[in-house]
Amino acid sequence: MAFIKYFLIILLILYIIRVILRVVFPIVIKNMFSKVQQQAANNAQQTKRQNSEPDGSISIDYMPPQPKSGNADKLGDFVDYEEIK
């Protein structure tokens, strides 16, 4: 008799959890998606403010030439070769 009582209590608890999840889970997911959407909109507005250049403008950042690494004397000799058919 005790086994049946515990079994019914477990079934009742699982049913209550199932009903609560059907009500609460969509609300939680909706709130999470709305927060993510708001953050994305805020990020888009911030990047739009930062990139206030007009359309079609080109900006080139100057990069100084890098010195070649290594010494030509240490790299070895170049050997010409001919292709034999």
PyMOL Python script that loads the backbone (N, CA, C, O; Angstrom):
from pymol import cmd

cmd.read_pdbstr("""\
ATOM      1  N   MET A   1       0.817  -1.188   0.000  1.00  0.00           N
ATOM      2  CA  MET A   1       0.000   0.000   0.000  1.00  0.00           C
ATOM      3  C   MET A   1       0.868   1.263   0.000  1.00  0.00           C
ATOM      4  O   MET A   1       0.540   2.251  -0.656  1.00  0.00           O
ATOM      5  N   ALA A   2       1.969   1.217   0.736  1.00  0.00           N
ATOM      6  CA  ALA A   2       2.866   2.374   0.812  1.00  0.00           C
ATOM      7  C   ALA A   2       3.497   2.631  -0.554  1.00  0.00           C
ATOM      8  O   ALA A   2       3.708   3.781  -0.938  1.00  0.00           O
ATOM      9  N   PHE A   3       3.798   1.552  -1.287  1.00  0.00           N
ATOM     10  CA  PHE A   3       4.398   1.694  -2.611  1.00  0.00           C
ATOM     11  C   PHE A   3       3.455   2.433  -3.560  1.00  0.00           C
ATOM     12  O   PHE A   3       3.882   3.310  -4.311  1.00  0.00           O
ATOM     13  N   ILE A   4       2.197   2.079  -3.522  1.00  0.00           N
ATOM     14  CA  ILE A   4       1.202   2.726  -4.390  1.00  0.00           C
ATOM     15  C   ILE A   4       1.041   4.193  -4.009  1.00  0.00           C
ATOM     16  O   ILE A   4       0.881   5.050  -4.878  1.00  0.00           O
ATOM     17  N   LYS A   5       1.084   4.480  -2.720  1.00  0.00           N
ATOM     18  CA  LYS A   5       0.954   5.850  -2.240  1.00  0.00           C
ATOM     19  C   LYS A   5       2.124   6.701  -2.750  1.00  0.00           C
ATOM     20  O   LYS A   5       1.905   7.798  -3.263  1.00  0.00           O
ATOM     21  N   TYR A   6       3.363   6.208  -2.617  1.00  0.00           N
ATOM     22  CA  TYR A   6       4.546   6.933  -3.098  1.00  0.00           C
ATOM     23  C   TYR A   6       4.520   7.070  -4.617  1.00  0.00           C
ATOM     24  O   TYR A   6       4.886   8.113  -5.161  1.00  0.00           O
ATOM     25  N   PHE A   7       4.096   6.035  -5.282  1.00  0.00           N
ATOM     26  CA  PHE A   7       4.014   6.068  -6.746  1.00  0.00           C
ATOM     27  C   PHE A   7       3.030   7.145  -7.209  1.00  0.00           C
ATOM     28  O   PHE A   7       3.330   7.896  -8.137  1.00  0.00           O
ATOM     29  N   LEU A   8       1.869   7.225  -6.576  1.00  0.00           N
ATOM     30  CA  LEU A   8       0.879   8.238  -6.923  1.00  0.00           C
ATOM     31  C   LEU A   8       1.382   9.652  -6.599  1.00  0.00           C
ATOM     32  O   LEU A   8       1.119  10.590  -7.352  1.00  0.00           O
ATOM     33  N   ILE A   9       2.098   9.805  -5.494  1.00  0.00           N
ATOM     34  CA  ILE A   9       2.657  11.109  -5.140  1.00  0.00           C
ATOM     35  C   ILE A   9       3.695  11.537  -6.184  1.00  0.00           C
ATOM     36  O   ILE A   9       3.721  12.698  -6.594  1.00  0.00           O
ATOM     37  N   ILE A  10       4.534  10.616  -6.606  1.00  0.00           N
ATOM     38  CA  ILE A  10       5.549  10.920  -7.622  1.00  0.00           C
ATOM     39  C   ILE A  10       4.870  11.301  -8.935  1.00  0.00           C
ATOM     40  O   ILE A  10       5.287  12.256  -9.589  1.00  0.00           O
ATOM     41  N   LEU A  11       3.833  10.567  -9.327  1.00  0.00           N
ATOM     42  CA  LEU A  11       3.101  10.904 -10.553  1.00  0.00           C
ATOM     43  C   LEU A  11       2.453  12.281 -10.447  1.00  0.00           C
ATOM     44  O   LEU A  11       2.464  13.045 -11.412  1.00  0.00           O
ATOM     45  N   LEU A  12       1.894  12.601  -9.296  1.00  0.00           N
ATOM     46  CA  LEU A  12       1.269  13.899  -9.086  1.00  0.00           C
ATOM     47  C   LEU A  12       2.307  15.021  -9.170  1.00  0.00           C
ATOM     48  O   LEU A  12       2.056  16.054  -9.790  1.00  0.00           O
ATOM     49  N   ILE A  13       3.455  14.823  -8.556  1.00  0.00           N
ATOM     50  CA  ILE A  13       4.531  15.827  -8.606  1.00  0.00           C
ATOM     51  C   ILE A  13       5.010  16.017 -10.040  1.00  0.00           C
ATOM     52  O   ILE A  13       5.202  17.151 -10.478  1.00  0.00           O
ATOM     53  N   LEU A  14       5.203  14.939 -10.770  1.00  0.00           N
ATOM     54  CA  LEU A  14       5.651  15.046 -12.159  1.00  0.00           C
ATOM     55  C   LEU A  14       4.612  15.757 -13.021  1.00  0.00           C
ATOM     56  O   LEU A  14       4.976  16.534 -13.904  1.00  0.00           O
ATOM     57  N   TYR A  15       3.351  15.509 -12.786  1.00  0.00           N
ATOM     58  CA  TYR A  15       2.285  16.171 -13.545  1.00  0.00           C
ATOM     59  C   TYR A  15       2.265  17.676 -13.246  1.00  0.00           C
ATOM     60  O   TYR A  15       2.091  18.492 -14.151  1.00  0.00           O
ATOM     61  N   ILE A  16       2.443  18.033 -11.976  1.00  0.00           N
ATOM     62  CA  ILE A  16       2.469  19.446 -11.589  1.00  0.00           C
ATOM     63  C   ILE A  16       3.674  20.139 -12.221  1.00  0.00           C
ATOM     64  O   ILE A  16       3.546  21.256 -12.721  1.00  0.00           O
ATOM     65  N   ILE A  17       4.829  19.502 -12.208  1.00  0.00           N
ATOM     66  CA  ILE A  17       6.026  20.067 -12.832  1.00  0.00           C
ATOM     67  C   ILE A  17       5.796  20.260 -14.332  1.00  0.00           C
ATOM     68  O   ILE A  17       6.203  21.273 -14.900  1.00  0.00           O
ATOM     69  N   ARG A  18       5.150  19.293 -14.966  1.00  0.00           N
ATOM     70  CA  ARG A  18       4.869  19.384 -16.400  1.00  0.00           C
ATOM     71  C   ARG A  18       3.958  20.567 -16.707  1.00  0.00           C
ATOM     72  O   ARG A  18       4.200  21.299 -17.667  1.00  0.00           O
ATOM     73  N   VAL A  19       2.919  20.764 -15.907  1.00  0.00           N
ATOM     74  CA  VAL A  19       1.997  21.882 -16.123  1.00  0.00           C
ATOM     75  C   VAL A  19       2.716  23.210 -15.887  1.00  0.00           C
ATOM     76  O   VAL A  19       2.540  24.154 -16.658  1.00  0.00           O
ATOM     77  N   ILE A  20       3.511  23.287 -14.844  1.00  0.00           N
ATOM     78  CA  ILE A  20       4.235  24.522 -14.550  1.00  0.00           C
ATOM     79  C   ILE A  20       5.216  24.847 -15.679  1.00  0.00           C
ATOM     80  O   ILE A  20       5.329  26.002 -16.089  1.00  0.00           O
ATOM     81  N   LEU A  21       5.916  23.841 -16.177  1.00  0.00           N
ATOM     82  CA  LEU A  21       6.868  24.081 -17.261  1.00  0.00           C
ATOM     83  C   LEU A  21       6.168  24.547 -18.533  1.00  0.00           C
ATOM     84  O   LEU A  21       6.718  25.368 -19.268  1.00  0.00           O
ATOM     85  N   ARG A  22       4.975  24.045 -18.806  1.00  0.00           N
ATOM     86  CA  ARG A  22       4.239  24.483 -19.992  1.00  0.00           C
ATOM     87  C   ARG A  22       3.835  25.947 -19.882  1.00  0.00           C
ATOM     88  O   ARG A  22       3.689  26.625 -20.898  1.00  0.00           O
ATOM     89  N   VAL A  23       3.658  26.431 -18.688  1.00  0.00           N
ATOM     90  CA  VAL A  23       3.269  27.829 -18.492  1.00  0.00           C
ATOM     91  C   VAL A  23       4.498  28.721 -18.370  1.00  0.00           C
ATOM     92  O   VAL A  23       4.554  29.785 -18.987  1.00  0.00           O
ATOM     93  N   VAL A  24       5.474  28.302 -17.588  1.00  0.00           N
ATOM     94  CA  VAL A  24       6.620  29.143 -17.262  1.00  0.00           C
ATOM     95  C   VAL A  24       7.663  29.151 -18.376  1.00  0.00           C
ATOM     96  O   VAL A  24       8.224  30.208 -18.663  1.00  0.00           O
ATOM     97  N   PHE A  25       7.938  28.044 -18.999  1.00  0.00           N
ATOM     98  CA  PHE A  25       9.014  27.939 -19.994  1.00  0.00           C
ATOM     99  C   PHE A  25       8.834  28.901 -21.164  1.00  0.00           C
ATOM    100  O   PHE A  25       9.801  29.573 -21.524  1.00  0.00           O
ATOM    101  N   PRO A  26       7.659  29.007 -21.780  1.00  0.00           N
ATOM    102  CA  PRO A  26       7.512  29.976 -22.875  1.00  0.00           C
ATOM    103  C   PRO A  26       7.742  31.422 -22.429  1.00  0.00           C
ATOM    104  O   PRO A  26       8.291  32.221 -23.187  1.00  0.00           O
ATOM    105  N   ILE A  27       7.329  31.760 -21.218  1.00  0.00           N
ATOM    106  CA  ILE A  27       7.528  33.114 -20.715  1.00  0.00           C
ATOM    107  C   ILE A  27       9.013  33.397 -20.540  1.00  0.00           C
ATOM    108  O   ILE A  27       9.491  34.473 -20.901  1.00  0.00           O
ATOM    109  N   VAL A  28       9.739  32.439 -19.992  1.00  0.00           N
ATOM    110  CA  VAL A  28      11.184  32.609 -19.785  1.00  0.00           C
ATOM    111  C   VAL A  28      11.896  32.733 -21.133  1.00  0.00           C
ATOM    112  O   VAL A  28      12.757  33.598 -21.295  1.00  0.00           O
ATOM    113  N   ILE A  29      11.557  31.902 -22.081  1.00  0.00           N
ATOM    114  CA  ILE A  29      12.188  31.956 -23.403  1.00  0.00           C
ATOM    115  C   ILE A  29      11.873  33.285 -24.086  1.00  0.00           C
ATOM    116  O   ILE A  29      12.755  33.883 -24.701  1.00  0.00           O
ATOM    117  N   LYS A  30      10.634  33.752 -23.987  1.00  0.00           N
ATOM    118  CA  LYS A  30      10.243  35.028 -24.604  1.00  0.00           C
ATOM    119  C   LYS A  30      11.054  36.181 -24.008  1.00  0.00           C
ATOM    120  O   LYS A  30      11.508  37.066 -24.733  1.00  0.00           O
ATOM    121  N   ASN A  31      11.234  36.166 -22.683  1.00  0.00           N
ATOM    122  CA  ASN A  31      12.022  37.208 -22.028  1.00  0.00           C
ATOM    123  C   ASN A  31      13.481  37.157 -22.464  1.00  0.00           C
ATOM    124  O   ASN A  31      14.097  38.198 -22.692  1.00  0.00           O
ATOM    125  N   MET A  32      14.035  35.962 -22.580  1.00  0.00           N
ATOM    126  CA  MET A  32      15.430  35.829 -23.012  1.00  0.00           C
ATOM    127  C   MET A  32      15.601  36.357 -24.428  1.00  0.00           C
ATOM    128  O   MET A  32      16.556  37.084 -24.698  1.00  0.00           O
ATOM    129  N   PHE A  33      14.694  36.007 -25.341  1.00  0.00           N
ATOM    130  CA  PHE A  33      14.800  36.464 -26.722  1.00  0.00           C
ATOM    131  C   PHE A  33      14.641  37.973 -26.815  1.00  0.00           C
ATOM    132  O   PHE A  33      15.323  38.619 -27.611  1.00  0.00           O
ATOM    133  N   SER A  34      13.747  38.544 -26.009  1.00  0.00           N
ATOM    134  CA  SER A  34      13.569  39.997 -26.063  1.00  0.00           C
ATOM    135  C   SER A  34      14.811  40.715 -25.545  1.00  0.00           C
ATOM    136  O   SER A  34      15.172  41.764 -26.079  1.00  0.00           O
ATOM    137  N   LYS A  35      15.478  40.180 -24.520  1.00  0.00           N
ATOM    138  CA  LYS A  35      16.713  40.782 -24.015  1.00  0.00           C
ATOM    139  C   LYS A  35      17.818  40.710 -25.067  1.00  0.00           C
ATOM    140  O   LYS A  35      18.546  41.682 -25.269  1.00  0.00           O
ATOM    141  N   VAL A  36      17.943  39.576 -25.729  1.00  0.00           N
ATOM    142  CA  VAL A  36      18.960  39.432 -26.766  1.00  0.00           C
ATOM    143  C   VAL A  36      18.681  40.381 -27.922  1.00  0.00           C
ATOM    144  O   VAL A  36      19.603  40.972 -28.483  1.00  0.00           O
ATOM    145  N   GLN A  37      17.418  40.524 -28.275  1.00  0.00           N
ATOM    146  CA  GLN A  37      17.043  41.421 -29.365  1.00  0.00           C
ATOM    147  C   GLN A  37      17.345  42.873 -28.996  1.00  0.00           C
ATOM    148  O   GLN A  37      17.819  43.631 -29.842  1.00  0.00           O
ATOM    149  N   GLN A  38      17.083  43.271 -27.768  1.00  0.00           N
ATOM    150  CA  GLN A  38      17.384  44.621 -27.327  1.00  0.00           C
ATOM    151  C   GLN A  38      18.886  44.875 -27.326  1.00  0.00           C
ATOM    152  O   GLN A  38      19.328  45.952 -27.725  1.00  0.00           O
ATOM    153  N   GLN A  39      19.675  43.903 -26.884  1.00  0.00           N
ATOM    154  CA  GLN A  39      21.122  44.061 -26.889  1.00  0.00           C
ATOM    155  C   GLN A  39      21.649  44.195 -28.309  1.00  0.00           C
ATOM    156  O   GLN A  39      22.542  45.005 -28.561  1.00  0.00           O
ATOM    157  N   ALA A  40      21.117  43.423 -29.230  1.00  0.00           N
ATOM    158  CA  ALA A  40      21.546  43.517 -30.619  1.00  0.00           C
ATOM    159  C   ALA A  40      21.187  44.875 -31.209  1.00  0.00           C
ATOM    160  O   ALA A  40      21.972  45.452 -31.961  1.00  0.00           O
ATOM    161  N   ALA A  41      20.018  45.382 -30.875  1.00  0.00           N
ATOM    162  CA  ALA A  41      19.611  46.702 -31.369  1.00  0.00           C
ATOM    163  C   ALA A  41      20.511  47.784 -30.785  1.00  0.00           C
ATOM    164  O   ALA A  41      20.903  48.711 -31.494  1.00  0.00           O
ATOM    165  N   ASN A  42      20.841  47.676 -29.505  1.00  0.00           N
ATOM    166  CA  ASN A  42      21.741  48.652 -28.878  1.00  0.00           C
ATOM    167  C   ASN A  42      23.127  48.607 -29.513  1.00  0.00           C
ATOM    168  O   ASN A  42      23.732  49.649 -29.765  1.00  0.00           O
ATOM    169  N   ASN A  43      23.627  47.400 -29.770  1.00  0.00           N
ATOM    170  CA  ASN A  43      24.937  47.277 -30.409  1.00  0.00           C
ATOM    171  C   ASN A  43      24.919  47.858 -31.811  1.00  0.00           C
ATOM    172  O   ASN A  43      25.892  48.486 -32.230  1.00  0.00           O
ATOM    173  N   ALA A  44      23.833  47.661 -32.544  1.00  0.00           N
ATOM    174  CA  ALA A  44      23.728  48.201 -33.900  1.00  0.00           C
ATOM    175  C   ALA A  44      23.705  49.725 -33.858  1.00  0.00           C
ATOM    176  O   ALA A  44      24.327  50.375 -34.698  1.00  0.00           O
ATOM    177  N   GLN A  45      22.999  50.297 -32.897  1.00  0.00           N
ATOM    178  CA  GLN A  45      22.956  51.751 -32.772  1.00  0.00           C
ATOM    179  C   GLN A  45      24.325  52.314 -32.416  1.00  0.00           C
ATOM    180  O   GLN A  45      24.721  53.359 -32.933  1.00  0.00           O
ATOM    181  N   GLN A  46      25.045  51.634 -31.541  1.00  0.00           N
ATOM    182  CA  GLN A  46      26.370  52.105 -31.142  1.00  0.00           C
ATOM    183  C   GLN A  46      27.341  52.046 -32.312  1.00  0.00           C
ATOM    184  O   GLN A  46      28.126  52.974 -32.508  1.00  0.00           O
ATOM    185  N   THR A  47      27.302  50.978 -33.089  1.00  0.00           N
ATOM    186  CA  THR A  47      28.209  50.885 -34.234  1.00  0.00           C
ATOM    187  C   THR A  47      27.822  51.894 -35.303  1.00  0.00           C
ATOM    188  O   THR A  47      28.689  52.400 -36.016  1.00  0.00           O
ATOM    189  N   LYS A  48      26.527  52.195 -35.425  1.00  0.00           N
ATOM    190  CA  LYS A  48      26.083  53.196 -36.395  1.00  0.00           C
ATOM    191  C   LYS A  48      26.596  54.576 -35.993  1.00  0.00           C
ATOM    192  O   LYS A  48      26.987  55.369 -36.850  1.00  0.00           O
ATOM    193  N   ARG A  49      26.594  54.860 -34.700  1.00  0.00           N
ATOM    194  CA  ARG A  49      27.107  56.147 -34.214  1.00  0.00           C
ATOM    195  C   ARG A  49      28.616  56.249 -34.426  1.00  0.00           C
ATOM    196  O   ARG A  49      29.125  57.307 -34.796  1.00  0.00           O
ATOM    197  N   GLN A  50      29.324  55.153 -34.192  1.00  0.00           N
ATOM    198  CA  GLN A  50      30.779  55.160 -34.337  1.00  0.00           C
ATOM    199  C   GLN A  50      31.181  55.310 -35.799  1.00  0.00           C
ATOM    200  O   GLN A  50      32.161  55.992 -36.101  1.00  0.00           O
ATOM    201  N   ASN A  51      30.455  54.696 -36.692  1.00  0.00           N
ATOM    202  CA  ASN A  51      30.749  54.763 -38.116  1.00  0.00           C
ATOM    203  C   ASN A  51      29.912  55.870 -38.744  1.00  0.00           C
ATOM    204  O   ASN A  51      29.018  55.604 -39.547  1.00  0.00           O
ATOM    205  N   SER A  52      30.206  57.101 -38.376  1.00  0.00           N
ATOM    206  CA  SER A  52      29.410  58.216 -38.867  1.00  0.00           C
ATOM    207  C   SER A  52      29.915  58.744 -40.201  1.00  0.00           C
ATOM    208  O   SER A  52      29.496  59.820 -40.628  1.00  0.00           O
ATOM    209  N   GLU A  53      30.802  58.020 -40.868  1.00  0.00           N
ATOM    210  CA  GLU A  53      31.291  58.434 -42.173  1.00  0.00           C
ATOM    211  C   GLU A  53      30.172  58.296 -43.195  1.00  0.00           C
ATOM    212  O   GLU A  53      29.359  57.375 -43.110  1.00  0.00           O
ATOM    213  N   PRO A  54      30.128  59.212 -44.164  1.00  0.00           N
ATOM    214  CA  PRO A  54      29.087  59.096 -45.191  1.00  0.00           C
ATOM    215  C   PRO A  54      29.336  57.886 -46.093  1.00  0.00           C
ATOM    216  O   PRO A  54      30.457  57.389 -46.196  1.00  0.00           O
ATOM    217  N   ASP A  55      28.266  57.425 -46.742  1.00  0.00           N
ATOM    218  CA  ASP A  55      28.389  56.271 -47.621  1.00  0.00           C
ATOM    219  C   ASP A  55      29.295  56.608 -48.791  1.00  0.00           C
ATOM    220  O   ASP A  55      29.251  57.721 -49.316  1.00  0.00           O
ATOM    221  N   GLY A  56      30.098  55.671 -49.194  1.00  0.00           N
ATOM    222  CA  GLY A  56      30.973  55.848 -50.340  1.00  0.00           C
ATOM    223  C   GLY A  56      32.332  56.406 -49.982  1.00  0.00           C
ATOM    224  O   GLY A  56      33.199  56.481 -50.853  1.00  0.00           O
ATOM    225  N   SER A  57      32.558  56.802 -48.744  1.00  0.00           N
ATOM    226  CA  SER A  57      33.868  57.321 -48.378  1.00  0.00           C
ATOM    227  C   SER A  57      34.810  56.157 -48.094  1.00  0.00           C
ATOM    228  O   SER A  57      34.404  55.099 -47.614  1.00  0.00           O
ATOM    229  N   ILE A  58      36.055  56.386 -48.402  1.00  0.00           N
ATOM    230  CA  ILE A  58      37.063  55.346 -48.231  1.00  0.00           C
ATOM    231  C   ILE A  58      38.107  55.861 -47.262  1.00  0.00           C
ATOM    232  O   ILE A  58      38.594  56.982 -47.407  1.00  0.00           O
ATOM    233  N   SER A  59      38.449  55.060 -46.288  1.00  0.00           N
ATOM    234  CA  SER A  59      39.537  55.432 -45.381  1.00  0.00           C
ATOM    235  C   SER A  59      40.566  54.315 -45.410  1.00  0.00           C
ATOM    236  O   SER A  59      40.237  53.135 -45.286  1.00  0.00           O
ATOM    237  N   ILE A  60      41.805  54.712 -45.576  1.00  0.00           N
ATOM    238  CA  ILE A  60      42.902  53.750 -45.635  1.00  0.00           C
ATOM    239  C   ILE A  60      43.837  54.057 -44.492  1.00  0.00           C
ATOM    240  O   ILE A  60      44.338  55.175 -44.371  1.00  0.00           O
ATOM    241  N   ASP A  61      44.070  53.084 -43.667  1.00  0.00           N
ATOM    242  CA  ASP A  61      45.025  53.243 -42.576  1.00  0.00           C
ATOM    243  C   ASP A  61      46.420  52.967 -43.100  1.00  0.00           C
ATOM    244  O   ASP A  61      46.645  51.976 -43.796  1.00  0.00           O
ATOM    245  N   TYR A  62      47.348  53.836 -42.770  1.00  0.00           N
ATOM    246  CA  TYR A  62      48.722  53.675 -43.233  1.00  0.00           C
ATOM    247  C   TYR A  62      49.402  52.607 -42.407  1.00  0.00           C
ATOM    248  O   TYR A  62      49.363  52.625 -41.177  1.00  0.00           O
ATOM    249  N   MET A  63      50.014  51.694 -43.096  1.00  0.00           N
ATOM    250  CA  MET A  63      50.808  50.664 -42.435  1.00  0.00           C
ATOM    251  C   MET A  63      52.241  50.827 -42.895  1.00  0.00           C
ATOM    252  O   MET A  63      52.523  50.659 -44.082  1.00  0.00           O
ATOM    253  N   PRO A  64      53.159  51.148 -41.990  1.00  0.00           N
ATOM    254  CA  PRO A  64      54.553  51.330 -42.400  1.00  0.00           C
ATOM    255  C   PRO A  64      55.120  50.010 -42.903  1.00  0.00           C
ATOM    256  O   PRO A  64      54.751  48.944 -42.412  1.00  0.00           O
ATOM    257  N   PRO A  65      56.012  50.081 -43.877  1.00  0.00           N
ATOM    258  CA  PRO A  65      56.599  48.838 -44.392  1.00  0.00           C
ATOM    259  C   PRO A  65      57.429  48.139 -43.323  1.00  0.00           C
ATOM    260  O   PRO A  65      58.158  48.770 -42.558  1.00  0.00           O
ATOM    261  N   GLN A  66      57.297  46.841 -43.293  1.00  0.00           N
ATOM    262  CA  GLN A  66      58.035  46.046 -42.322  1.00  0.00           C
ATOM    263  C   GLN A  66      59.404  45.692 -42.895  1.00  0.00           C
ATOM    264  O   GLN A  66      59.505  45.324 -44.065  1.00  0.00           O
ATOM    265  N   PRO A  67      60.437  45.798 -42.103  1.00  0.00           N
ATOM    266  CA  PRO A  67      61.754  45.386 -42.607  1.00  0.00           C
ATOM    267  C   PRO A  67      61.766  43.879 -42.836  1.00  0.00           C
ATOM    268  O   PRO A  67      61.175  43.110 -42.077  1.00  0.00           O
ATOM    269  N   LYS A  68      62.455  43.478 -43.900  1.00  0.00           N
ATOM    270  CA  LYS A  68      62.529  42.051 -44.207  1.00  0.00           C
ATOM    271  C   LYS A  68      63.331  41.344 -43.135  1.00  0.00           C
ATOM    272  O   LYS A  68      64.402  41.794 -42.726  1.00  0.00           O
ATOM    273  N   SER A  69      62.788  40.231 -42.696  1.00  0.00           N
ATOM    274  CA  SER A  69      63.499  39.476 -41.672  1.00  0.00           C
ATOM    275  C   SER A  69      64.498  38.550 -42.349  1.00  0.00           C
ATOM    276  O   SER A  69      64.225  37.977 -43.404  1.00  0.00           O
ATOM    277  N   GLY A  70      65.619  38.420 -41.743  1.00  0.00           N
ATOM    278  CA  GLY A  70      66.645  37.544 -42.289  1.00  0.00           C
ATOM    279  C   GLY A  70      67.631  38.317 -43.144  1.00  0.00           C
ATOM    280  O   GLY A  70      67.341  39.415 -43.618  1.00  0.00           O
ATOM    281  N   ASN A  71      68.751  37.750 -43.324  1.00  0.00           N
ATOM    282  CA  ASN A  71      69.800  38.353 -44.129  1.00  0.00           C
ATOM    283  C   ASN A  71      69.929  37.538 -45.403  1.00  0.00           C
ATOM    284  O   ASN A  71      69.886  36.308 -45.357  1.00  0.00           O
ATOM    285  N   ALA A  72      70.089  38.211 -46.551  1.00  0.00           N
ATOM    286  CA  ALA A  72      70.173  37.500 -47.826  1.00  0.00           C
ATOM    287  C   ALA A  72      71.382  36.574 -47.865  1.00  0.00           C
ATOM    288  O   ALA A  72      71.346  35.532 -48.520  1.00  0.00           O
ATOM    289  N   ASP A  73      72.437  36.942 -47.178  1.00  0.00           N
ATOM    290  CA  ASP A  73      73.630  36.094 -47.163  1.00  0.00           C
ATOM    291  C   ASP A  73      73.379  34.795 -46.397  1.00  0.00           C
ATOM    292  O   ASP A  73      73.973  33.766 -46.718  1.00  0.00           O
ATOM    293  N   LYS A  74      72.539  34.831 -45.425  1.00  0.00           N
ATOM    294  CA  LYS A  74      72.289  33.655 -44.602  1.00  0.00           C
ATOM    295  C   LYS A  74      71.225  32.736 -45.206  1.00  0.00           C
ATOM    296  O   LYS A  74      71.086  31.589 -44.780  1.00  0.00           O
ATOM    297  N   LEU A  75      70.471  33.234 -46.198  1.00  0.00           N
ATOM    298  CA  LEU A  75      69.384  32.441 -46.743  1.00  0.00           C
ATOM    299  C   LEU A  75      69.860  31.342 -47.685  1.00  0.00           C
ATOM    300  O   LEU A  75      69.132  30.372 -47.892  1.00  0.00           O
ATOM    301  N   GLY A  76      71.017  31.452 -48.245  1.00  0.00           N
ATOM    302  CA  GLY A  76      71.538  30.419 -49.135  1.00  0.00           C
ATOM    303  C   GLY A  76      71.653  30.919 -50.552  1.00  0.00           C
ATOM    304  O   GLY A  76      71.331  32.069 -50.853  1.00  0.00           O
ATOM    305  N   ASP A  77      72.113  30.049 -51.412  1.00  0.00           N
ATOM    306  CA  ASP A  77      72.325  30.416 -52.811  1.00  0.00           C
ATOM    307  C   ASP A  77      71.115  30.030 -53.642  1.00  0.00           C
ATOM    308  O   ASP A  77      70.415  29.062 -53.344  1.00  0.00           O
ATOM    309  N   PHE A  78      70.882  30.823 -54.708  1.00  0.00           N
ATOM    310  CA  PHE A  78      69.819  30.507 -55.644  1.00  0.00           C
ATOM    311  C   PHE A  78      70.448  29.737 -56.792  1.00  0.00           C
ATOM    312  O   PHE A  78      71.440  30.186 -57.367  1.00  0.00           O
ATOM    313  N   VAL A  79      69.895  28.601 -57.127  1.00  0.00           N
ATOM    314  CA  VAL A  79      70.452  27.763 -58.185  1.00  0.00           C
ATOM    315  C   VAL A  79      69.452  27.714 -59.322  1.00  0.00           C
ATOM    316  O   VAL A  79      68.297  27.330 -59.141  1.00  0.00           O
ATOM    317  N   ASP A  80      69.928  28.119 -60.524  1.00  0.00           N
ATOM    318  CA  ASP A  80      69.085  28.023 -61.707  1.00  0.00           C
ATOM    319  C   ASP A  80      68.983  26.558 -62.121  1.00  0.00           C
ATOM    320  O   ASP A  80      69.901  25.770 -61.892  1.00  0.00           O
ATOM    321  N   TYR A  81      67.876  26.213 -62.723  1.00  0.00           N
ATOM    322  CA  TYR A  81      67.755  24.834 -63.226  1.00  0.00           C
ATOM    323  C   TYR A  81      67.067  24.898 -64.577  1.00  0.00           C
ATOM    324  O   TYR A  81      66.350  25.851 -64.884  1.00  0.00           O
ATOM    325  N   GLU A  82      67.292  23.892 -65.359  1.00  0.00           N
ATOM    326  CA  GLU A  82      66.652  23.777 -66.655  1.00  0.00           C
ATOM    327  C   GLU A  82      65.771  22.545 -66.648  1.00  0.00           C
ATOM    328  O   GLU A  82      66.126  21.508 -66.086  1.00  0.00           O
ATOM    329  N   GLU A  83      64.629  22.675 -67.274  1.00  0.00           N
ATOM    330  CA  GLU A  83      63.711  21.565 -67.341  1.00  0.00           C
ATOM    331  C   GLU A  83      64.115  20.643 -68.491  1.00  0.00           C
ATOM    332  O   GLU A  83      64.283  21.109 -69.618  1.00  0.00           O
ATOM    333  N   ILE A  84      64.271  19.372 -68.232  1.00  0.00           N
ATOM    334  CA  ILE A  84      64.656  18.402 -69.241  1.00  0.00           C
ATOM    335  C   ILE A  84      63.413  17.614 -69.638  1.00  0.00           C
ATOM    336  O   ILE A  84      62.681  17.090 -68.798  1.00  0.00           O
ATOM    337  N   LYS A  85      63.203  17.549 -70.960  1.00  0.00           N
ATOM    338  CA  LYS A  85      62.027  16.831 -71.457  1.00  0.00           C
ATOM    339  C   LYS A  85      62.380  15.445 -71.899  1.00  0.00           C
ATOM    340  O   LYS A  85      61.508  14.699 -72.346  1.00  0.00           O
TER     341      LYS A  85
END
""", "prot")
cmd.dss("prot")
cmd.show_as("cartoon", "prot")
cmd.util.cbc("prot")
cmd.orient("prot")
